[in-house]
Amino acid sequence: MSPDSHAKLRIEGQKLNEEIKAKKKLLDTITAELLKGDPGKFPECTVVGESTQVIVPEGEDHERVKELAGEHYDKLFERVTSWKCVKGFGDVVNALFKTQTANAILKRCSKVKSGFVKWN
């Protein structure tokens, strides 16, 4: 594509982005009004009412629940251990392992993210 074609696409994209922003505000207003009514499944949409999600409490709430539950605490919650990659993961892998092993680990521990355009 020529630079002129890209310039035209950027201008058209900017116009579309502004239209989307305006329509998003209108949609948010409509959604808020629909949520004031009764939940239900309709031909045009499904309105899902407010619900309560069970969460694991944190901080003071966690300590208080632990105190209140006493010996039954472990019947309410289970301990889960999770892992996250260290900072500079790729560099650490390359420093620790030979190329073939490092590449095998990196292949299984990474994914390609698609590029995107962020409109202002």
DSSP file (Angstrom, degrees, kcal/mol; ACC not computed):
  #  RESIDUE AA STRUCTURE BP1 BP2  ACC     N-H-->O    O-->H-N    N-H-->O    O-->H-N    TCO  KAPPA ALPHA  PHI   PSI    X-CA   Y-CA   Z-CA
    1    1 A M              0   0    0      0, 0.0     0, 0.0     0, 0.0     0, 0.0   0.000 360.0 360.0 360.0 146.8    0.0    0.0    0.0
    2    2 A S     >  -     0   0    0      1,-0.1     4,-2.0     4,-0.0     5,-0.2  -0.414 360.0-110.5 -81.7 160.6    1.1    3.5   -0.7
    3    3 A P  H  > S+     0   0    0      0, 0.0     4,-2.2     0, 0.0     5,-0.1   0.855 120.7  55.5 -57.6 -34.7    1.7    6.1    2.0
    4    4 A D  H  > S+     0   0    0      2,-0.2     4,-2.3     1,-0.2     5,-0.2   0.900 105.7  51.1 -64.7 -39.8   -1.4    8.0    0.6
    5    5 A S  H  > S+     0   0    0      1,-0.2     4,-2.2     2,-0.2    -1,-0.2   0.911 110.6  48.8 -63.2 -42.0   -3.5    4.8    1.1
    6    6 A H  H  X S+     0   0    0     -4,-2.0     4,-2.5     2,-0.2    -1,-0.2   0.898 109.3  52.5 -64.8 -40.0   -2.3    4.5    4.7
    7    7 A A  H  X S+     0   0    0     -4,-2.2     4,-2.2     1,-0.2    -2,-0.2   0.916 110.0  48.6 -61.7 -43.0   -3.1    8.2    5.4
    8    8 A K  H  X S+     0   0    0     -4,-2.3     4,-2.7     1,-0.2    -1,-0.2   0.898 111.0  50.6 -63.4 -40.8   -6.6    7.7    4.0
    9    9 A L  H  X S+     0   0    0     -4,-2.2     4,-3.0     2,-0.2    -2,-0.2   0.901 109.3  50.8 -64.7 -40.2   -7.1    4.6    6.2
   10   10 A R  H  X S+     0   0    0     -4,-2.5     4,-2.3     2,-0.2    -2,-0.2   0.917 112.3  46.7 -63.6 -42.0   -5.9    6.4    9.3
   11   11 A I  H  X S+     0   0    0     -4,-2.2     4,-2.1     2,-0.2    -2,-0.2   0.938 115.1  45.7 -64.7 -46.7   -8.3    9.3    8.6
   12   12 A E  H  X S+     0   0    0     -4,-2.7     4,-2.5     1,-0.2    -2,-0.2   0.903 112.8  51.5 -62.6 -41.0  -11.2    6.8    8.0
   13   13 A G  H  X S+     0   0    0     -4,-3.0     4,-2.5    -5,-0.2    -1,-0.2   0.897 108.4  51.2 -62.4 -40.9  -10.2    4.8   11.1
   14   14 A Q  H  X S+     0   0    0     -4,-2.3     4,-2.1     2,-0.2    -1,-0.2   0.915 110.3  48.9 -63.0 -43.2  -10.2    8.0   13.2
   15   15 A K  H  X S+     0   0    0     -4,-2.1     4,-2.1     1,-0.2    -2,-0.2   0.929 112.8  47.8 -61.7 -45.7  -13.7    8.9   12.0
   16   16 A L  H  X S+     0   0    0     -4,-2.5     4,-2.7     1,-0.2    -2,-0.2   0.900 109.0  54.3 -62.2 -40.3  -15.0    5.4   12.7
   17   17 A N  H  X S+     0   0    0     -4,-2.5     4,-2.4     1,-0.2    -1,-0.2   0.903 107.9  49.5 -61.3 -41.6  -13.4    5.5   16.2
   18   18 A E  H  X S+     0   0    0     -4,-2.1     4,-2.1     2,-0.2    -1,-0.2   0.901 111.3  49.3 -64.2 -41.0  -15.2    8.7   17.0
   19   19 A E  H  X S+     0   0    0     -4,-2.1     4,-2.6     2,-0.2    -2,-0.2   0.918 111.0  50.1 -62.6 -43.0  -18.5    7.2   15.9
   20   20 A I  H  X S+     0   0    0     -4,-2.7     4,-2.5     1,-0.2    -2,-0.2   0.912 109.0  51.6 -62.7 -43.2  -17.9    4.1   18.0
   21   21 A K  H  X S+     0   0    0     -4,-2.4     4,-1.9     2,-0.2    -1,-0.2   0.927 111.7  46.9 -59.4 -45.3  -17.1    6.2   21.0
   22   22 A A  H  X S+     0   0    0     -4,-2.1     4,-1.7     1,-0.2    -2,-0.2   0.921 114.8  45.8 -63.7 -44.0  -20.4    8.2   20.6
   23   23 A K  H  X S+     0   0    0     -4,-2.6     4,-2.7     1,-0.2    -1,-0.2   0.832 108.0  57.9 -69.8 -31.0  -22.4    5.0   20.1
   24   24 A K  H  X S+     0   0    0     -4,-2.5     4,-2.6     2,-0.2    -1,-0.2   0.904 105.2  50.6 -63.8 -41.4  -20.7    3.4   23.1
   25   25 A K  H  X S+     0   0    0     -4,-1.9     4,-1.9     2,-0.2    -2,-0.2   0.923 112.2  46.9 -61.6 -43.8  -21.9    6.2   25.3
   26   26 A L  H  X S+     0   0    0     -4,-1.7     4,-2.4     1,-0.2    -2,-0.2   0.913 112.0  50.4 -63.5 -43.0  -25.4    5.7   24.0
   27   27 A L  H  X S+     0   0    0     -4,-2.7     4,-2.9     1,-0.2    -2,-0.2   0.894 107.9  53.2 -62.9 -40.2  -25.2    2.0   24.5
   28   28 A D  H  X S+     0   0    0     -4,-2.6     4,-2.3     2,-0.2    -1,-0.2   0.896 109.9  48.7 -61.1 -40.0  -23.9    2.4   28.1
   29   29 A T  H  X S+     0   0    0     -4,-1.9     4,-2.0     2,-0.2    -2,-0.2   0.923 112.7  47.4 -65.0 -45.0  -27.0    4.6   28.8
   30   30 A I  H  X S+     0   0    0     -4,-2.4     4,-2.5     2,-0.2    -2,-0.2   0.919 111.5  51.3 -62.1 -44.2  -29.3    2.1   27.3
   31   31 A T  H  X S+     0   0    0     -4,-2.9     4,-2.3     1,-0.2    -2,-0.2   0.917 108.0  51.9 -59.8 -45.2  -27.7   -0.8   29.2
   32   32 A A  H  X S+     0   0    0     -4,-2.3     4,-0.7     1,-0.2    -1,-0.2   0.900 111.3  47.5 -59.5 -41.8  -28.0    1.2   32.5
   33   33 A E  H >X S+     0   0    0     -4,-2.0     3,-0.9     1,-0.2     4,-0.5   0.912 110.9  50.7 -66.7 -42.5  -31.8    1.7   31.8
   34   34 A L  H >< S+     0   0    0     -4,-2.5     3,-1.2     1,-0.2    -2,-0.2   0.872 105.1  57.4 -63.4 -36.2  -32.3   -2.0   30.9
   35   35 A L  H 3< S+     0   0    0     -4,-2.3    -1,-0.2     1,-0.3    -2,-0.2   0.691  96.5  63.9 -69.3 -17.5  -30.6   -3.1   34.1
   36   36 A K  H << S+     0   0    0     -3,-0.9    -1,-0.3    -4,-0.7    -2,-0.2   0.715 101.0  64.1 -75.2 -20.5  -33.1   -1.0   36.1
   37   37 A G  S << S-     0   0    0     -3,-1.2    -3,-0.0    -4,-0.5     0, 0.0  -0.098 105.2 -61.9 -89.8-168.3  -35.8   -3.4   34.8
   38   38 A D        -     0   0    0      1,-0.1    -1,-0.2    11,-0.1     9,-0.1  -0.512  53.3-114.0 -78.0 143.0  -36.4   -7.1   35.3
   39   39 A P        +     0   0    0      0, 0.0     2,-0.3     0, 0.0     9,-0.2  -0.337  55.6 124.4 -68.5 158.3  -33.9   -9.6   34.1
   40   40 A G  E     -A   47   0A   0      7,-2.1     7,-3.3     2,-0.0     2,-0.5  -0.910  59.8 -86.2 166.1 170.9  -34.8  -11.9   31.3
   41   41 A K  E     +A   46   0A   0     -2,-0.3     5,-0.2     5,-0.2     7,-0.0  -0.898  46.1 175.4-103.7 125.2  -34.1  -13.3   27.9
   42   42 A F        -     0   0    0      3,-3.0    -2,-0.0    -2,-0.5     0, 0.0  -0.825  45.1-106.5-125.3 162.0  -35.6  -11.2   25.1
   43   43 A P  S    S+     0   0    0      0, 0.0     3,-0.1     0, 0.0    -1,-0.1   0.854 121.1  40.4 -57.4 -33.2  -35.3  -11.5   21.3
   44   44 A E  S    S-     0   0    0      1,-0.2     2,-0.3    -3,-0.0    -3,-0.0   0.782 129.7 -22.1 -87.7 -28.4  -33.0   -8.5   21.2
   45   45 A C        -     0   0    0      2,-0.0    -3,-3.0    -5,-0.0     2,-0.5  -0.976  56.4-108.7-167.2 171.5  -30.9   -9.2   24.2
   46   46 A T  E     -A   41   0A   0     -2,-0.3     2,-0.7    -5,-0.2    -5,-0.2  -0.987  25.3-153.5-116.4 126.6  -30.5  -11.0   27.6
   47   47 A V  E     -A   40   0A   0     -7,-3.3    -7,-2.1    -2,-0.5     2,-0.6  -0.895   9.8-163.9-102.0 115.9  -30.7   -8.8   30.7
   48   48 A V        -     0   0    0     -2,-0.7     3,-0.1    -9,-0.2    -2,-0.0  -0.883  13.4-139.0-103.2 121.8  -28.8  -10.5   33.5
   49   49 A G        -     0   0    0     -2,-0.6   -13,-0.1     1,-0.2   -11,-0.1  -0.172  35.7 -73.2 -74.0 170.6  -29.5   -9.1   37.0
   50   50 A E        -     0   0    0    -15,-0.2     2,-0.3     1,-0.0    -1,-0.2  -0.313  56.1-178.8 -61.9 143.9  -27.1   -8.4   39.7
   51   51 A S        -     0   0    0     -3,-0.1     2,-0.5     2,-0.0    -1,-0.0  -0.924  27.5-111.1-141.0 166.9  -25.7  -11.4   41.5
   52   52 A T        -     0   0    0     -2,-0.3     2,-0.5     2,-0.0    -2,-0.0  -0.883  24.6-157.0-105.0 129.9  -23.3  -12.2   44.3
   53   53 A Q        -     0   0    0     -2,-0.5     2,-0.3     0, 0.0    -2,-0.0  -0.891  18.7-126.3-105.3 132.9  -20.0  -13.9   43.5
   54   54 A V        +     0   0    0     -2,-0.5     2,-0.3     2,-0.0    -2,-0.0  -0.629  36.7 178.2 -77.3 132.0  -18.2  -15.8   46.2
   55   55 A I        -     0   0    0     -2,-0.3     0, 0.0     0, 0.0     0, 0.0  -0.890  36.5-108.2-130.8 161.1  -14.6  -14.6   46.7
   56   56 A V        -     0   0    0     -2,-0.3     6,-0.1     1,-0.0    21,-0.0  -0.827  45.6-125.6 -86.2 121.2  -11.7  -15.4   49.0
   57   57 A P        -     0   0    0      0, 0.0     2,-0.3     0, 0.0    -1,-0.0  -0.235  23.3-147.5 -68.2 158.3  -11.4  -12.5   51.4
   58   58 A E    >>  -     0   0    0      4,-0.1     3,-1.2     5,-0.0     4,-0.8  -0.836  49.7 -11.9-123.0 161.5   -8.1  -10.6   51.7
   59   59 A G  H 3> S-     0   0    0     -2,-0.3     4,-2.1     1,-0.3     5,-0.2  -0.210 129.1  -1.1  58.8-131.6   -6.4   -8.8   54.5
   60   60 A E  H 3> S+     0   0    0      1,-0.2     4,-2.5     2,-0.2    -1,-0.3   0.863 134.2  56.3 -62.0 -38.0   -8.4   -8.1   57.7
   61   61 A D  H <> S+     0   0    0     -3,-1.2     4,-2.5     2,-0.2    -1,-0.2   0.911 107.4  49.7 -60.9 -41.2  -11.5   -9.7   56.2
   62   62 A H  H  X S+     0   0    0     -4,-0.8     4,-2.6     1,-0.2    -2,-0.2   0.941 111.3  47.7 -62.7 -47.5   -9.5  -12.9   55.6
   63   63 A E  H  X S+     0   0    0     -4,-2.1     4,-2.1     1,-0.2    -1,-0.2   0.892 112.6  49.7 -61.5 -39.5   -8.2  -13.0   59.2
   64   64 A R  H  X S+     0   0    0     -4,-2.5     4,-2.7     2,-0.2    -1,-0.2   0.908 111.2  48.0 -67.5 -41.9  -11.7  -12.3   60.5
   65   65 A V  H  X S+     0   0    0     -4,-2.5     4,-2.9     2,-0.2     5,-0.3   0.911 111.1  51.9 -63.8 -41.5  -13.3  -15.1   58.4
   66   66 A K  H  X S+     0   0    0     -4,-2.6     4,-1.7     1,-0.2    -2,-0.2   0.906 112.0  46.4 -60.2 -42.4  -10.5  -17.5   59.6
   67   67 A E  H  < S+     0   0    0     -4,-2.1    -2,-0.2    -5,-0.2    -1,-0.2   0.921 114.8  46.5 -65.5 -45.2  -11.2  -16.6   63.2
   68   68 A L  H  < S+     0   0    0     -4,-2.7    -2,-0.2     1,-0.2    -1,-0.2   0.894 114.4  46.7 -66.3 -40.3  -15.0  -17.0   62.7
   69   69 A A  H >< S+     0   0    0     -4,-2.9     3,-2.2     1,-0.2    -1,-0.2   0.788  83.1 168.7 -75.3 -27.9  -14.7  -20.3   60.9
   70   70 A G  G ><  +     0   0    0     -4,-1.7     3,-1.8     1,-0.3     4,-0.2  -0.252  69.2   2.8  55.3-129.6  -12.2  -21.8   63.4
   71   71 A E  G 3  S+     0   0    0      1,-0.3     3,-0.3     2,-0.1    -1,-0.3   0.626 131.3  60.9 -65.9 -13.4  -11.7  -25.5   62.9
   72   72 A H  G X> S+     0   0    0     -3,-2.2     3,-1.9     1,-0.2     4,-0.7   0.418  72.2 101.6 -93.7   1.2  -14.0  -25.5   59.9
   73   73 A Y  H X> S+     0   0    0     -3,-1.8     4,-1.7     1,-0.3     3,-1.6   0.889  78.4  53.5 -52.9 -45.4  -11.9  -23.0   57.9
   74   74 A D  H 34 S+     0   0    0     -3,-0.3    -1,-0.3     1,-0.3    -2,-0.1   0.582 101.9  60.2 -72.6  -7.2  -10.3  -25.8   55.7
   75   75 A K  H <4 S+     0   0    0     -3,-1.9    -1,-0.3     1,-0.1    -2,-0.2   0.623 110.5  42.0 -87.0 -15.3  -13.8  -27.0   54.8
   76   76 A L  H << S+     0   0    0     -3,-1.6     2,-0.3    -4,-0.7    -2,-0.2   0.755 122.0  28.2 -98.6 -30.8  -14.6  -23.6   53.3
   77   77 A F     <  -     0   0    0     -4,-1.7     2,-0.4   -21,-0.0    -1,-0.2  -0.946  60.9-152.8-134.4 150.3  -11.3  -22.9   51.5
   78   78 A E        -     0   0    0     -2,-0.3     2,-0.3    -3,-0.1    -3,-0.0  -0.967  26.7-115.4-123.2 144.9   -8.5  -24.8   49.8
   79   79 A R        -     0   0    0     -2,-0.4     2,-0.4    -5,-0.1    -5,-0.0  -0.604  32.2-170.9 -78.7 131.4   -4.9  -23.7   49.4
   80   80 A V        -     0   0    0     -2,-0.3     2,-0.5     2,-0.0    -2,-0.0  -0.990   9.0-155.2-126.2 130.0   -3.9  -23.3   45.8
   81   81 A T        -     0   0    0     -2,-0.4     2,-0.3     2,-0.0    -2,-0.0  -0.890  16.6-178.0-104.1 132.9   -0.3  -22.7   44.7
   82   82 A S        -     0   0    0     -2,-0.5     2,-0.3     2,-0.0    -2,-0.0  -0.865  14.2-140.3-126.9 164.4    0.3  -20.9   41.4
   83   83 A W        -     0   0    0     -2,-0.3     2,-0.3     0, 0.0    -2,-0.0  -0.906  12.4-173.2-122.9 149.1    3.4  -20.0   39.4
   84   84 A K        -     0   0    0     -2,-0.3     2,-0.1     0, 0.0    -2,-0.0  -0.976  35.2 -96.0-137.1 154.9    4.3  -16.9   37.4
   85   85 A C        -     0   0    0     -2,-0.3     3,-0.1     1,-0.1     2,-0.1  -0.391  41.0-115.1 -70.0 143.3    7.3  -16.2   35.2
   86   86 A V    >   -     0   0    0      1,-0.1     3,-1.1    -2,-0.1     2,-0.1  -0.353  42.2 -85.4 -72.3 158.8   10.2  -14.4   36.7
   87   87 A K  T 3  S+     0   0    0      1,-0.3    -1,-0.1     2,-0.1     5,-0.1  -0.434 119.4  19.8 -63.2 136.3   11.2  -10.9   35.5
   88   88 A G  T 3> S+     0   0    0     -2,-0.1     4,-2.3    -3,-0.1     3,-0.5   0.826  79.6 166.8  71.5  31.9   13.5  -11.3   32.4
   89   89 A F  H <> S+     0   0    0     -3,-1.1     4,-2.8     1,-0.2     5,-0.2   0.868  70.0  51.0 -47.3 -50.4   12.3  -14.9   31.9
   90   90 A G  H  > S+     0   0    0      1,-0.2     4,-2.3     2,-0.2    -1,-0.2   0.899 111.4  47.2 -59.0 -43.0   13.8  -15.2   28.4
   91   91 A D  H  > S+     0   0    0     -3,-0.5     4,-1.8     2,-0.2    -1,-0.2   0.897 112.5  49.8 -65.4 -40.2   17.2  -14.0   29.5
   92   92 A V  H  X S+     0   0    0     -4,-2.3     4,-1.9     2,-0.2    -2,-0.2   0.926 110.6  49.6 -65.2 -44.6   17.2  -16.3   32.6
   93   93 A V  H  X S+     0   0    0     -4,-2.8     4,-2.1     1,-0.2    -2,-0.2   0.935 112.0  48.3 -59.3 -46.9   16.3  -19.3   30.4
   94   94 A N  H  < S+     0   0    0     -4,-2.3    -1,-0.2     1,-0.2    -2,-0.2   0.822 111.9  50.1 -65.3 -30.5   19.0  -18.5   27.9
   95   95 A A  H  < S+     0   0    0     -4,-1.8    -1,-0.2    -5,-0.2    -2,-0.2   0.824 115.6  41.7 -75.7 -31.1   21.6  -18.1   30.8
   96   96 A L  H  < S+     0   0    0     -4,-1.9     2,-0.3    -5,-0.1    -2,-0.2   0.796 113.5  45.3 -87.1 -29.9   20.7  -21.4   32.4
   97   97 A F  S  < S-     0   0    0     -4,-2.1     2,-0.0    -5,-0.2    -1,-0.0  -0.789  81.7-101.9-123.4 157.4   20.3  -23.7   29.4
   98   98 A K     >  -     0   0    0     -2,-0.3     4,-3.0     1,-0.1     5,-0.2  -0.319  51.1 -98.2 -65.3 159.1   22.0  -24.7   26.2
   99   99 A T  H  > S+     0   0    0      1,-0.2     4,-2.9     2,-0.2     5,-0.2   0.862 120.6  50.5 -51.2 -47.8   20.4  -23.3   23.1
  100  100 A Q  H  > S+     0   0    0      1,-0.2     4,-1.9     2,-0.2    -1,-0.2   0.925 115.8  41.4 -61.6 -46.3   18.3  -26.3   22.2
  101  101 A T  H  > S+     0   0    0     -3,-0.2     4,-2.4     2,-0.2    -2,-0.2   0.917 114.5  52.1 -67.7 -43.6   16.8  -26.7   25.6
  102  102 A A  H  X S+     0   0    0     -4,-3.0     4,-3.0     1,-0.2     5,-0.2   0.927 110.1  48.8 -58.7 -46.0   16.3  -22.9   26.0
  103  103 A N  H  X S+     0   0    0     -4,-2.9     4,-2.3    -5,-0.2    -1,-0.2   0.888 110.3  51.6 -62.0 -39.3   14.4  -22.8   22.7
  104  104 A A  H  X S+     0   0    0     -4,-1.9     4,-1.3    -5,-0.2    -1,-0.2   0.903 113.2  44.5 -64.6 -41.2   12.2  -25.7   23.7
  105  105 A I  H  X S+     0   0    0     -4,-2.4     4,-1.1     2,-0.2     3,-0.3   0.944 114.1  48.8 -67.6 -47.7   11.3  -24.1   27.0
  106  106 A L  H  < S+     0   0    0     -4,-3.0     3,-0.3     1,-0.2    -2,-0.2   0.861 107.2  56.6 -61.7 -36.2   10.7  -20.6   25.4
  107  107 A K  H >< S+     0   0    0     -4,-2.3     3,-0.6     1,-0.2    -1,-0.2   0.889 112.5  41.2 -61.6 -39.0    8.5  -22.2   22.7
  108  108 A R  H 3< S+     0   0    0     -4,-1.3    -1,-0.2    -3,-0.3    -2,-0.2   0.606 116.7  49.0 -85.5 -12.3    6.2  -23.7   25.3
  109  109 A C  T 3< S+     0   0    0     -4,-1.1     2,-0.3    -3,-0.3    -1,-0.2   0.093 105.6  57.8-116.7  22.5    6.2  -20.6   27.5
  110  110 A S    <   -     0   0    0     -3,-0.6     2,-0.3    -4,-0.2     0, 0.0  -0.984  53.3-166.3-147.5 158.5    5.5  -17.9   25.1
  111  111 A K        -     0   0    0     -2,-0.3     2,-0.4    -3,-0.0    -3,-0.0  -0.990  29.6-110.4-143.7 150.9    2.9  -16.8   22.5
  112  112 A V        -     0   0    0     -2,-0.3     2,-0.4     1,-0.0    -2,-0.0  -0.656  28.3-147.5 -83.2 130.8    2.9  -14.2   19.8
  113  113 A K        -     0   0    0     -2,-0.4     2,-0.1     1,-0.0    -1,-0.0  -0.835  19.2-119.1 -98.9 136.4    0.6  -11.3   20.4
  114  114 A S        -     0   0    0     -2,-0.4     2,-0.0     1,-0.1    -1,-0.0  -0.380  28.4-111.4 -70.5 149.3   -1.0   -9.6   17.4
  115  115 A G        -     0   0    0     -2,-0.1     2,-0.3     1,-0.0    -1,-0.1  -0.322  39.0-172.6 -71.2 164.1   -0.2   -6.0   16.6
  116  116 A F        -     0   0    0     -2,-0.0     2,-0.5     2,-0.0    -1,-0.0  -0.974  24.3-122.7-153.7 164.6   -3.0   -3.5   17.0
  117  117 A V        -     0   0    0     -2,-0.3     2,-0.6     2,-0.0    -2,-0.0  -0.965  20.1-154.9-112.8 127.2   -3.8    0.2   16.4
  118  118 A K        -     0   0    0     -2,-0.5     2,-0.3     2,-0.0    -2,-0.0  -0.905  14.1-143.5-102.7 121.6   -4.8    2.3   19.4
  119  119 A W              0   0    0     -2,-0.6  -105,-0.0     1,-0.1    -2,-0.0  -0.640 360.0 360.0 -86.9 141.2   -7.0    5.2   18.4
  120  120 A N              0   0    0     -2,-0.3    -1,-0.1     0, 0.0  -106,-0.0   0.423 360.0 360.0 -90.3 360.0   -6.6    8.6   20.2
